[in-house]
Amino acid sequence: QVQLVESGGGLVQPGGSLRLSCAFSGTSFSLYDMGWYRQAPGKQRERFARITSGGSTYYLDSVKGRFTISRDNALNTVVLQMNSLKPEDTAVYYCGADRRDELYWGQGTQVTVSS
C-alpha cells in the first residue's frame, strides 16, 4: 500500500522557478523508481523526468537543463526543481512510483506559467 502526495504547485511568471515535492507514504521507498509526469489540457500525459532506485536520472529534451529531479531516501521524498519556466510547461504535474508490477500515482498539482 503506497500513497503519493504532490505539493508546491502554483502560478509563476515565465522565466521563474518552482519547486515541487512528492511525499511517499508506505514501505520500501528506496526500492521504487520515481518519476514526474505532466498532462496539459487536450494532451497526453508524459513522463518528463525519472530517477531510478539506484539514483540514475533521465529527462526529456523539453526539460533537460531546466528541471532537476532528486530523491531523499531518508525522508521518503522526491523533489522537482523547475527553473526557466515557459508557458508550455503549464500542466497538472503528477508524481509516480514504479516497482516491478506495482504502479502508484498522486493526485496531481497544478502548475501555471503565465504573465
C-alpha positions in Angstrom: 0.0 0.0 0.0 1.5 3.3 -1.2 0.2 6.8 -1.3 1.8 9.8 -3.0 1.0 13.4 -2.4 2.4 16.3 -4.5 2.8 19.8 -3.3 4.3 23.1 -4.4 2.3 23.9 -7.5 1.0 27.4 -8.3 1.2 30.4 -10.6 4.6 31.6 -11.8 5.7 34.1 -14.4 7.7 32.9 -17.5 11.4 32.6 -16.6 10.5 31.9 -12.9 11.2 28.9 -10.7 9.1 26.5 -8.8 9.9 23.5 -6.5 7.5 20.5 -6.3 7.7 17.9 -3.7 6.3 14.3 -3.6 5.8 12.6 -0.2 5.8 8.8 -0.3 3.8 7.0 2.4 4.4 3.3 2.6 7.3 0.8 2.8 10.4 0.3 0.7 10.6 3.8 -0.8 14.2 3.2 -1.8 13.3 0.3 -4.0 10.9 2.3 -6.2 11.8 4.1 -9.4 10.2 7.5 -9.1 9.1 9.8 -11.9 7.4 13.1 -12.6 4.7 13.3 -15.2 2.6 16.1 -16.6 -0.6 16.5 -18.6 -1.7 19.7 -20.3 -5.3 20.2 -21.4 -6.0 18.2 -24.5 -2.6 16.5 -24.4 -1.4 13.0 -23.5 0.3 12.5 -20.1 4.0 12.4 -20.5 6.8 11.4 -18.2 9.5 14.0 -18.4 11.8 13.1 -15.5 12.8 9.8 -13.8 15.1 8.8 -11.1 15.7 5.1 -10.5 16.2 3.3 -7.2 19.9 3.5 -7.9 19.8 7.2 -8.4 20.2 7.5 -12.2 18.3 10.3 -13.7 16.6 10.8 -17.1 14.9 13.7 -18.8 13.0 14.5 -21.9 14.8 17.1 -24.1 12.0 19.5 -23.5 13.0 20.0 -19.8 16.7 19.0 -19.9 18.9 21.6 -18.4 15.9 23.4 -16.8 14.4 20.7 -14.5 16.2 18.6 -11.9 14.7 15.5 -10.2 16.2 14.3 -6.9 15.3 12.0 -4.1 16.0 11.8 -0.4 15.5 8.2 0.7 15.8 9.2 4.4 12.8 11.4 4.0 10.8 9.3 1.5 10.6 12.4 -0.7 11.1 13.2 -4.4 11.8 16.8 -5.4 11.4 18.5 -8.8 13.3 21.8 -9.1 11.9 23.7 -12.1 13.8 26.7 -13.5 13.4 29.0 -16.5 9.7 28.1 -16.7 7.9 28.6 -20.0 4.1 28.9 -20.7 4.2 25.5 -22.4 5.2 24.0 -19.0 1.6 24.7 -17.8 0.1 21.4 -16.8 -1.0 19.2 -14.0 2.1 17.6 -12.5 2.0 14.1 -11.1 4.4 12.0 -9.1 4.6 8.3 -9.8 6.2 5.3 -8.2 7.1 2.1 -10.1 8.4 -1.2 -8.8 8.0 -4.4 -10.7 4.3 -4.7 -11.5 3.3 -2.0 -8.9 2.3 1.4 -10.1 1.1 4.3 -8.0 0.1 7.9 -8.7 -0.5 11.1 -6.7 -3.5 13.4 -7.1 -1.5 16.0 -9.0 -0.7 19.6 -8.5 -1.4 22.5 -11.0 1.5 24.5 -12.4 0.5 27.6 -14.4 3.2 29.6 -16.2 1.7 32.9 -17.3 2.3 36.7 -17.4 
